[in-house]
Amino acid sequence: MRILLAEDERDLNRILTKKLTSEGYSVDSCFDGDEAIDHLACADYDAIILDIMMPGADGFAVLRSLRSAGKTSPVLFLTARDSISDRVKGLDSGANDYLVKPFSFDELLARVRAMIRTAHGSMSSELKVADLVMDTASGRVTRGGKEITLSAKEHALLEYLMHNAGLVLSREKIEDHIWNYDYEGGTNVVDVYISYLRKKIDDGHEQKLIHTLRGRGYMLSDAR
């Protein structure tokens, strides 16, 4: 899952970027609202974390720009402003959630997971396709009851496929959601990681869940 983080406190920005990345998220980070608007014009994000008081456009202006462009990515406001009126203004402006500094990183992660689940129409932390099960809260993945160990990037790719089960996803769309602007790897990175997942998810099982649609992309489905 790809996240945009706009936070002008550089130490906090660095810490949050590092922690989110360690959790398997692909993170684009910036330090002011104008840069955030530029990022949002060039990519679609699975979740957006915005500080309210930033140089350039503030968080409210960034959110207005996002919504006026017709984009529905879930937004979490991070702010030191904790009055009820500020919270109401943030939520009424189109934000999905609001977290007051200082905060627990575990709570931030839980809120981000909840926003992404809701955006995909799910109220549970459990994703399931056939006998493949992922708990997005614990990170545990099993197939047929047997636990599967995945790298952070493999986990992120599988989660994206499971959130979009039954849909054909192009290589470009997958790459845009799983890798950020800093990625400098090869052009066949999606194919490589799909191959890794196939070995861990499908090998040894009669029913294959990861399907290639030639010229179109990939799909996770329990259709035979």
C-alpha positions as CSV (number, residue, x, y, z in Angstrom):
1,M,0.0,0.0,0.0
2,R,1.3,3.4,-0.9
3,I,1.1,6.3,1.5
4,L,1.7,10.0,1.2
5,L,3.1,11.7,4.4
6,A,3.1,15.5,4.6
7,E,4.6,16.6,7.8
8,D,6.9,19.7,8.2
9,E,8.6,18.6,11.5
10,R,11.6,16.9,9.9
11,D,12.5,14.6,12.7
12,L,8.9,13.3,13.0
13,N,8.7,13.0,9.3
14,R,11.8,10.9,9.2
15,I,10.7,8.7,12.1
16,L,7.2,8.1,10.6
17,T,8.6,7.4,7.2
18,K,11.0,4.8,8.6
19,K,8.4,3.1,10.8
20,L,5.8,3.0,8.0
21,T,8.3,1.6,5.6
22,S,9.3,-1.1,8.1
23,E,5.6,-2.1,8.3
24,G,5.7,-2.7,4.5
25,Y,4.1,0.5,3.3
26,S,5.6,2.4,0.3
27,V,6.0,6.0,1.5
28,D,6.4,9.3,-0.3
29,S,7.1,12.0,2.2
30,C,7.2,15.8,1.9
31,F,7.5,18.8,4.2
32,D,5.0,21.4,2.9
33,G,1.5,21.6,1.5
34,D,2.4,22.7,-2.0
35,E,4.7,19.7,-2.5
36,A,1.9,17.5,-1.2
37,I,-0.5,18.9,-3.8
38,D,2.1,18.2,-6.5
39,H,2.5,14.6,-5.3
40,L,-1.3,14.1,-5.3
41,A,-1.5,15.3,-8.9
42,C,0.9,12.6,-10.0
43,A,-0.1,9.5,-8.1
44,D,-3.0,7.8,-6.4
45,Y,-2.5,6.9,-2.8
46,D,-4.1,4.2,-0.6
47,A,-3.9,6.5,2.4
48,I,-2.7,10.1,3.1
49,I,-1.4,11.5,6.3
50,L,-1.5,15.3,6.5
51,D,-0.2,17.7,9.1
52,I,-2.6,20.7,9.3
53,M,-0.2,23.5,10.0
54,M,2.5,23.4,7.2
55,P,4.4,25.9,5.1
56,G,2.6,26.8,1.9
57,A,-0.8,25.3,1.6
58,D,-2.1,24.0,4.9
59,G,-3.7,20.6,5.4
60,F,-7.2,21.9,4.8
61,A,-6.1,23.4,1.4
62,V,-4.4,20.1,0.5
63,L,-7.5,18.2,1.3
64,R,-9.7,20.6,-0.7
65,S,-7.4,20.2,-3.7
66,L,-7.6,16.4,-3.4
67,R,-11.4,16.2,-3.1
68,S,-11.9,18.8,-5.9
69,A,-9.9,16.5,-8.2
70,G,-12.4,13.8,-7.5
71,K,-10.0,11.6,-5.6
72,T,-11.4,9.6,-2.7
73,S,-8.2,8.4,-1.0
74,P,-8.7,8.3,2.8
75,V,-7.0,11.1,4.7
76,L,-5.8,11.2,8.3
77,F,-5.0,14.6,9.8
78,L,-2.1,14.8,12.2
79,T,-2.1,17.9,14.3
80,A,-1.3,19.5,17.7
81,R,-4.6,21.4,17.6
82,D,-6.9,19.4,19.8
83,S,-10.0,21.6,20.2
84,I,-13.4,20.1,19.3
85,S,-13.9,22.9,16.7
86,D,-10.7,21.9,15.0
87,R,-11.6,18.3,14.9
88,V,-15.1,19.1,13.6
89,K,-13.6,21.3,10.9
90,G,-11.2,18.6,9.8
91,L,-13.8,15.9,9.5
92,D,-16.3,18.2,7.9
93,S,-13.7,19.2,5.3
94,G,-13.6,15.6,4.1
95,A,-10.9,14.0,6.3
96,N,-11.6,10.4,7.4
97,D,-9.8,10.6,10.7
98,Y,-8.0,12.9,13.1
99,L,-5.1,12.2,15.4
100,V,-3.7,14.6,17.9
101,K,0.0,14.9,18.7
102,P,1.7,13.4,20.6
103,F,0.3,10.0,19.6
104,S,1.2,6.3,19.7
105,F,2.6,4.9,16.5
106,D,0.6,1.7,17.1
107,E,-2.6,3.8,17.2
108,L,-1.5,5.6,14.0
109,L,-1.0,2.2,12.3
110,A,-4.4,0.9,13.5
111,R,-6.1,4.0,12.1
112,V,-4.4,3.8,8.8
113,R,-5.3,0.1,8.5
114,A,-8.9,1.0,9.4
115,M,-9.1,3.7,6.8
116,I,-7.7,1.4,4.1
117,R,-10.2,-1.4,5.0
118,T,-13.1,1.1,4.9
119,A,-12.0,2.4,1.5
120,H,-12.1,-1.1,0.2
121,G,-15.5,-1.8,1.7
122,S,-14.3,-4.1,4.5
123,M,-15.1,-3.8,8.2
124,S,-12.8,-6.7,9.2
125,S,-9.1,-7.0,9.5
126,E,-9.3,-10.4,7.9
127,L,-9.0,-10.8,4.1
128,K,-9.9,-14.1,2.6
129,V,-9.8,-15.6,-0.9
130,A,-10.6,-19.4,-1.0
131,D,-8.4,-20.9,1.8
132,L,-5.9,-18.0,1.7
133,V,-6.3,-15.7,4.7
134,M,-4.5,-12.5,5.7
135,D,-5.0,-10.7,9.0
136,T,-4.0,-7.1,8.2
137,A,-3.7,-6.3,12.0
138,S,-1.3,-9.1,12.9
139,G,0.3,-9.5,9.5
140,R,-0.3,-13.3,9.7
141,V,-0.9,-15.0,6.3
142,T,-2.1,-18.6,6.0
143,R,-3.2,-20.9,3.2
144,G,-5.1,-24.1,4.2
145,G,-4.3,-23.3,7.8
146,K,-0.5,-23.3,7.1
147,E,1.3,-20.1,7.9
148,I,3.2,-18.4,5.1
149,T,6.3,-16.2,5.7
150,L,6.4,-13.2,3.4
151,S,8.9,-10.3,3.1
152,A,7.4,-6.8,3.7
153,K,7.2,-6.1,0.0
154,E,5.6,-9.5,-0.7
155,H,3.1,-8.9,2.1
156,A,2.2,-5.4,0.7
157,L,1.7,-6.8,-2.8
158,L,-0.5,-9.7,-1.6
159,E,-2.6,-7.3,0.5
160,Y,-3.1,-5.1,-2.5
161,L,-4.1,-8.1,-4.6
162,M,-6.5,-9.4,-1.9
163,H,-8.1,-6.0,-1.5
164,N,-8.8,-6.1,-5.2
165,A,-9.6,-9.8,-5.6
166,G,-11.4,-10.6,-8.8
167,L,-10.1,-7.4,-10.5
168,V,-7.4,-7.4,-13.3
169,L,-4.5,-5.1,-12.2
170,S,-2.0,-3.9,-14.7
171,R,1.7,-4.0,-14.0
172,E,1.7,-0.2,-14.0
173,K,-1.1,0.0,-11.5
174,I,0.5,-2.5,-9.2
175,E,3.9,-0.7,-9.4
176,D,2.3,2.7,-8.7
177,H,0.7,1.3,-5.5
178,I,3.5,-0.8,-4.1
179,W,6.6,1.2,-5.0
180,N,7.3,4.9,-4.3
181,Y,9.1,7.6,-6.3
182,D,12.5,6.6,-4.8
183,Y,12.4,3.1,-6.4
184,E,15.3,2.5,-8.8
185,G,15.0,-1.2,-9.6
186,G,14.3,-3.0,-12.8
187,T,11.3,-2.6,-15.0
188,N,10.2,-6.2,-14.4
189,V,9.9,-5.8,-10.6
190,V,6.2,-6.6,-10.6
191,D,6.8,-9.9,-12.5
192,V,9.6,-10.8,-10.2
193,Y,7.5,-10.3,-7.0
194,I,4.5,-12.0,-8.5
195,S,6.8,-15.0,-9.2
196,Y,7.9,-14.9,-5.5
197,L,4.3,-14.9,-4.3
198,R,3.3,-17.7,-6.6
199,K,6.0,-20.0,-5.1
200,K,4.8,-19.2,-1.6
201,I,1.0,-19.1,-2.3
202,D,0.3,-21.5,-5.1
203,D,3.0,-24.1,-5.3
204,G,1.8,-27.4,-3.9
205,H,-1.9,-26.4,-4.3
206,E,-4.2,-27.7,-7.0
207,Q,-6.2,-24.5,-7.1
208,K,-4.1,-21.6,-8.3
209,L,-5.1,-18.2,-7.0
210,I,-2.7,-15.9,-8.8
211,H,-3.6,-15.6,-12.5
212,T,-1.8,-13.9,-15.4
213,L,-4.0,-12.3,-18.1
214,R,-1.7,-11.9,-21.0
215,G,-1.3,-8.3,-22.1
216,R,-3.5,-7.0,-19.2
217,G,-1.9,-7.9,-15.9
218,Y,-2.6,-10.0,-12.9
219,M,-5.6,-11.1,-10.8
220,L,-6.0,-12.9,-7.5
221,S,-9.1,-15.0,-7.8
222,D,-10.5,-18.3,-6.6
223,A,-12.2,-18.9,-10.0
224,R,-10.9,-22.1,-11.6
